[in-house]
């Protein structure tokens, strides 16, 4: 057996995604597309019109989605900003890229942006310089690479700027981040300065993140007539209205971006990918915010892809997709091989388990670490303190009925598979395929449809 055959076989067995990486190297169309990725920070999938929301929060995004392949079962790899964006850029899960909260981490939030003393407790590990990012891949392929970001966890010290010729993280001075108007303005200026080049543009819009205080006329758009916005953290219907108004404000400036790209002659020849790093709890299960759990409100995200000049017909796709799949999807579109050792695959047949992880700081959450594994409509939640959960999302989308004790066999089987899969992955900074899994685990993955 040849060395190439052995390598390919090991990669398939270990689910490194190499089968999909081979496919991602297929030759693109004669003209390489521009690549535009929009990360809609903290944006819930169920608050966009293209996913069925009744309020008119996203008219510009909806029109883009109408030209796109829209995935209805997209899952973030974590429930907060840094690890999810690291997954988007590397094609790796948190276990493998290593950028996440860590009480012993070398960086603290107060050392990156001005803030109160207690922010020093928010420590994290950045993305290692040894990790290869999508921006590096595209820059090596001759693309001009530019990014404009709005959230504090995307500031340069956290490692996500790797590979970008231009990385604008200006005007992020507090945890409130940067407004969408500023993000769009900076992005269009960079496009104007880059005529005649193949472009990779990454934008992070931060507005739907708390404290939910969009400017007028957006702030009052969904409030009940005569309602005056309260101070502090809103509650009830005001909370819902102000969150929706933030989405509408963001969408307005996304619309400005799209108009500017049309005027610059970029839009028609661009591959657009729109997604989010995570969602937001707005009272579900009595909780607000994100980053401490892996509820569906936090990790079920928008994900749609508009191909240049109608190369792919608009449609909805129900098969699962993750942020790790962005790298193979984009590299295939531009004719660049996806790296070995990533956990992403090529949609719609991604060929890997759908996994999410979050490791909160102990002082910030008493509930411990969480990992999730999906098997069709079944969702396993593993918890470091033994508070495991099993949910049938087809019948219980709100995750109210924990079936872990009623179906211990399924719970144990999925937990074992999750543990073995994560244990097989390369650790941060490592290259090459994961370790080979044992025969029983391979058969379990095959039963779940991950290996054929």
Secondary structure, DSSP 8 states (H G I E B T S, - for coil): --HHHHHHHHHHHTT-SHHHHHHHTS---SS--EEEEEEETT--GGGSGGGT-SS-S-HHHHHHHTTSEEESSEE-SSSSHHHHHHHHHHS--HHHH--SB-TT-SEEGGGTS---GGGGG-EE----TTS--HHHHHHHTT-EEEEE--SGGGSGGGSTTTT-SEEE-TT--STT---HHHHHHHHHHHHHT-TTS-EEEEEEE-TTSTT----TTTTTSSS-TT----SSS--HHHHHHHHHHHHHHHHHHHHHHHHHHHHTT-STTEEEEEE-S---EESGGG-EESSS---HHHHEE-EEEE-GGGSS--EEE-S-EETTHHHHHHHHHHT----TT-----TT---S-EEEEE---TTT-TT--EEEEEETTEEEEEETTS--EEEETTT-TT-----TTTTHHHHHHHHHHHHHHHHHS--TT--S------HHHHHHHHHTTS--
